[in-house]
Amino acid sequence: MKIRDQKKFILVATDNAIQSKWCNWELGYGDAQKFDRHIALLPLAENSGSWAGNEYLGIYPRIEESYFGSDIYNVIFPTGESISLTQWLRS
């Protein structure tokens, strides 16, 4: 599977993706292959602040727009740790 062959896994978390059984299956498969340091969510869903009904998504890092520094996006971990998207992709 392509998920296993890639270094990183990013779920584009739209409302439809979050409700999709296939996307949730792929996220679970990616979790088993990549663990949490190599998975991130790109939240584009309206309820991404609370993940209502899908609270388990809160265990994954998320990609957010950066308002400081030279990087446009950061990866924010559930612990509050933050690194640039570029740095995360290279790790």
C-alpha positions as CSV (number, residue, x, y, z in Angstrom):
1,M,0.0,0.0,0.0
2,K,1.1,3.5,-0.7
3,I,0.5,4.6,2.9
4,R,3.1,2.2,4.1
5,D,5.6,3.2,1.5
6,Q,5.5,6.9,2.2
7,K,7.4,8.6,5.1
8,K,4.6,10.9,6.1
9,F,0.8,10.7,6.2
10,I,-1.4,13.9,6.0
11,L,-5.1,13.6,6.2
12,V,-6.9,16.5,4.6
13,A,-9.6,16.7,7.2
14,T,-12.7,18.1,5.4
15,D,-16.2,17.5,6.8
16,N,-16.7,14.7,4.2
17,A,-13.4,13.1,4.9
18,I,-14.1,13.0,8.6
19,Q,-17.4,11.3,8.0
20,S,-16.0,8.9,5.5
21,K,-15.5,5.3,6.6
22,W,-12.7,4.9,4.1
23,C,-10.8,7.9,5.3
24,N,-11.1,6.8,8.9
25,W,-9.8,3.3,7.9
26,E,-6.9,4.9,6.1
27,L,-6.1,7.0,9.1
28,G,-6.1,3.9,11.3
29,Y,-3.9,2.1,8.9
30,G,-1.5,5.0,8.7
31,D,-1.5,5.2,12.5
32,A,-0.3,1.5,12.7
33,Q,2.4,2.2,10.1
34,K,3.6,5.7,11.0
35,F,2.7,6.3,14.6
36,D,1.8,9.8,15.7
37,R,5.1,11.6,14.8
38,H,4.7,11.0,11.1
39,I,0.9,11.7,10.8
40,A,-0.7,15.1,10.7
41,L,-4.1,16.5,10.0
42,L,-4.7,19.5,7.7
43,P,-8.0,20.6,9.3
44,L,-10.4,22.1,6.7
45,A,-13.6,21.0,8.5
46,E,-16.0,23.4,10.1
47,N,-15.9,21.6,13.4
48,S,-12.1,21.1,13.5
49,G,-11.8,23.1,16.7
50,S,-13.7,20.5,18.7
51,W,-13.9,17.5,16.3
52,A,-17.4,16.9,17.7
53,G,-18.2,13.2,17.4
54,N,-14.6,12.5,16.3
55,E,-12.7,13.5,19.3
56,Y,-10.0,10.9,18.7
57,L,-8.7,13.2,15.9
58,G,-7.3,15.4,18.7
59,I,-4.5,12.8,19.4
60,Y,-2.8,13.7,16.1
61,P,-0.7,16.7,15.2
62,R,-2.3,19.3,13.0
63,I,-1.0,21.6,10.4
64,E,-1.9,25.3,11.0
65,E,-1.0,28.6,9.4
66,S,1.9,30.3,11.2
67,Y,1.7,33.9,12.1
68,F,5.4,34.1,13.3
69,G,8.7,33.5,11.6
70,S,9.5,32.8,8.0
71,D,7.5,29.5,7.7
72,I,3.9,29.7,6.4
73,Y,2.7,26.6,8.2
74,N,3.6,24.8,11.5
75,V,2.8,21.3,12.8
76,I,1.3,21.6,16.3
77,F,1.5,18.5,18.4
78,P,-1.2,17.7,21.1
79,T,1.5,18.4,23.7
80,G,1.7,22.0,22.5
81,E,5.1,21.5,20.8
82,S,5.3,23.2,17.4
83,I,7.7,22.9,14.5
84,S,7.7,24.2,11.0
85,L,6.0,22.1,8.4
86,T,9.3,22.1,6.4
87,Q,11.2,20.8,9.4
88,W,8.5,18.1,10.1
89,L,8.5,16.9,6.5
90,R,12.3,16.5,6.6
91,S,12.3,14.6,9.9
